[in-house]
Amino acid sequence: MSIVGTKAARHSNLGCVPLVAIQKENRSGRPAYAAGQGTSNSEAVIVAQDVPAFRRARGWQQCVVFAWGALAFLPVTFLAPQVITGAFADLNGDVADVLGTGAILVFFQMLAITPLITIGGPRWFVPLRWWFGEMFFFTAITDLIIAAITTGATFHGGFLARTTGHTFLLLGTSAALLSVPLALTSSHHAQRALGRNWKPFHRVMTYLIWALILLHLLLLFGYNGQRFLQAVAGSIPLAFLRLPVVRRWWVDQRKRHGWQAWWLWLAGIALAALFCAGMAGLVREEVFKGVNAFMMHPVSD
């Protein structure tokens, strides 16, 4: 149900990195890391996350990053009143609809960053990959913990029955738990320790979580279920733009022809429309049930 993916290092398809850091420059005015000089851990992390690009961005662009990133707080915020007041009966019905759906939405926002770079080229929003990855992990694990505590009326039995008692529960739980090693290895220290294995590890684990989310929704709602079809629709553009041959061709055409490449505009609009069509239903579900949960008026399916 919840799921988590995170990270990305330099030139990676995923992402991880703090928004604020310090960048030193040498006498030539170039960043120290660009000149091949020794770098601190924070500087090396900055390189991986393109934080300098964010710091050089215009004011409105930085505002967009912070505003977009703040949306990741919404799923947990929606359920905060029920958690604070101990309304466990309401949480039993809302945790999957609000936190589960919210975690999926955060996950897809994380996945969307790399295709956006491929389409347009700018990198000032790259740090959001790390942020959405970490918030994804937090939302998914919170969803798992609350569900294990409060869903006894729906899934009879103990802790294992509530988290792995059905195949779709097992898949959702597995996806959430797989986010743990990703979160723990998203730092620069972990990147150095894993060396060349870091990038393949994060890529495989993230794609595995992605597949588990789709399988979880397939078993929960069926092959013609709305949420499953919405997730598939959102996945198609993200997967298509990650294909190496497509990515190389797109970047080459963009660099050759710039904004005059009308065929890229048409393809981009079509892919964006498909992605938005898939996410729109999930967003409506999240906002409708989330707002009602926040107002302590849970909505039953």
N, C-alpha and C positions, 0 to 999 in steps of 0.2 A: 504494500500500500504506500507507505512512504518510501522514499528512495533517496539515495544519496549518491552523489557523484561529486568529485571535486577535482581540482587542480589543473595545473599545466605549467610547464616550464618553458624555457626559451624555445620558440618555434613549435611548441606542442599544441595539440588539438584541444587540450583541456586547460586548466588554469589554477594558479594559486599565488597569492601575494598581498601584503598589506598595502593600503592606499597611501600611507605616509612613510617616507623614508628620506635619507639624506644622500645626495649625490655629490661626490667630490670631482673636481676637475683639475687637470694638470695645467702646466704653463701654456700649452697650446690652446687651452679653452675647451678641449675635448674631455669627455668623461674619462676618469682614470681607467675604467675597465676597457674602454675603447682603445686606449693606448697600450693595452697589454700589461699594465702595472698591477701590483698587488691590490686586491680589493677586500673590503670587509665583508662579513656575511650579509649585512643589510644591503650593501651595494650589489652583491651578486644576486640577491633575491630581486632587487629592483630591475636588473637586466632581464631576468626571466619573466617578470610581470609587466614590463613596459610602463612602470610607474612614471618615469620621466616624461613619457608621452602624455600622461594624464596631467602632470604638473605644468606642462607647457600649453595645455589646452586652454581655450578661451573660457571666460567666466560662465557663460551659459552652458558650455559643454560639461564643465565640472558640476554644475547644478543638476544637469540631466543625470550624470552618474550617481550622485547622492540620492536624488529623488527616485531613480529606478531601483537602486539598491535598497532603499527603505521599504519598497514593496514586499521584500522578503520577510519582513516582520509581521505582515498581516495575518497569516494563518495562526500563529501562536497568539497574537493579540486578540483575534476573534474568540478564542477559547479561554482567555485569561479570566474573565468574570466567573465562569463555571469552575475553573480550577481553584480560584481564590475562595469561593464560597462553598466548595466541596459538593457541588451539584453533580454527583456521580451518575445519577439516573439520566440526566441530560447528556452527560459526556458519553454514555454508552451509545447513544445514537449519533452524536455529532462528531466524535473523534475521527471516524473514517471519512465522513463527508467533508470536514473542514481541514483537519491536519493531513489526511491522506491525499486529498485532492490538492491541497496547498503545496505539499512536498513535491508532487508531480509537476506542478506549475513552476516551482523554483528550479527543479531539475531541467526542465525544458528551456528556461531562461539561460541557465548555464551553458547548455548545449548550443544555444543560438548565437553565442558571442563569436565563435570561430567562423561560421558561415557569413556573419555580418562583415567580418574583416575581409573575407574572400570577395564578397560582393562590392564593397565600397573602398576598402583599403585603409581607412583611418584606424588608429589603434588607441585613441585616448580613452576608450571604455574597456580596454582589455582587463584591468584589475577586477572588473565585475565577475570574471570567470571564477577567480578565487573566492570572492565574496558569496556568490550564489552557491558555489560548491560547499562552503562551510555552513551556510544557512540551510542548505539542503540536508546536510548531515544532522544538524541540530533539530530541524523540523521532523525528519524521519524517525530519529531515535526518540524524540518526545512523543510522537504518534505511537510508536511501538510500546513505550513504557505505559502511557495512559491506557491504551487498548488492553494491555495485559492485566491492568488493575481493574478496569471498569466494565469490561464486556462479558462478565460472567453470566448475565441474564440472556445474552444472545448465543454465546458459545459455552455450553455447560462443561464443567471440569476445572482442572487447575490451570496453572500458568502455561503449560505446554499446549493444552487444549485451546487456549485463547490465542496462542501465537502460531501454532503449527498443526492444529487439529484438522484443518482442511488443506488441500493442495494449494488453493489460492492464498491461504494464510501463510503457508510455508514459503511460498515464492515472495510474498511481500516482506516477511520477516527476513528472509535471506538477502533481499535487496537492501534492506535497512542495515543489516549487520555488515554487509560488504562495504558499506560506506565508512565503517570504522577504520580499517587499514588505510583507506584513501586519505581520510582526514589526518591520521597519525603520520602519514608520510608526505604531507603536503609542504613541509618546511624545506628550507635550503639545506639544512643539516641532513635530512633524510635523502634529499636529492644527491648530495655528495656521497652518502654512504652506499646508496644503491647504484650509483654510477650510470653506466649505459642501460642498466635494467630498469631505471626509474620510469622513463617515458613509456616503454612497452607495457610495464606493469600497470601504470595508471590508465593507459589507453584500453587495455584488455579488460580491466576491472570496471571501468566506466561503461564500456559497451556491454559487458555482462549484466550490469545493473539495469541498463537501458532495456535489454531483452527481457529481464525478469519483470520489469514494470509492465511491459506489453503482455507477457504471459499471464501475469497476475490479473490484469484487467480482462483479458480474454476469458479466463476461467470464471471470473466473478460476474461478468456481464454477458458473456457469449460473443460469438463472432459478429453478430449484428447489433450488439449492445452499443448504445450511444457513446459512452465514455471510451470504450475500446476503439471505436472508429475515429473518435476525435483524437485520441493519442496517436493512432496510426497516421492520420492526416497530418498531424504536426510533425511526425517523425520522418515522413517521406522527404520533404525539402532539406531537413537537417542531414539526413543520411546521403542524399544525392550530392549535396555540395561538399561532402567530406570525401567523396571518391577522388583519389589522386588525379586521375585523368581529367575529371571535370574541374577540379580546383586549379590545376596547372593551365588548362585552356582558358578558364575564366580570368585568371590573373594576367595571362599573356594578352588576351583581348583587351582587358581594361587598360593595361599599360600602353598598348599600341594605339588604341583609338580613343581612350579617355571617355568623357561623357557623351561623345558622339556615337558610341557603339549602341545603336538603338536596339539591336538584337539582345544585348545584355539587359537593357531596360525591360523588354518584353518578358524575357525569361525570369528576371528578378521579380517583376510584378506578379507573374503567375505563381512562382514559388512562395512569395510572401502572402499572396491571397490564400493559398492552400494551407499554409502554416496558421494564419490568423483564423481561418474557418475552423480548423481543428481546435485551436486554443480558446476560441470565443465561447464555446459551450462549457468548457471547464471553468473559465473565468466567471461566467454567469452563475454556474453552480456554486462556486466558491464564495462569490459576493453575496448571493441570496441567502445561502445557509449560514455563512459566516456572520453576516450582520444580524440575523435572527438569533444566532447563538450568543453573540455579544450582548444583545438586548434581553437575554435569558428567556427567549421564546423559541425553543428548538422546533425545527420543521421535520416532520416524519415523511419518509418517502411514500 
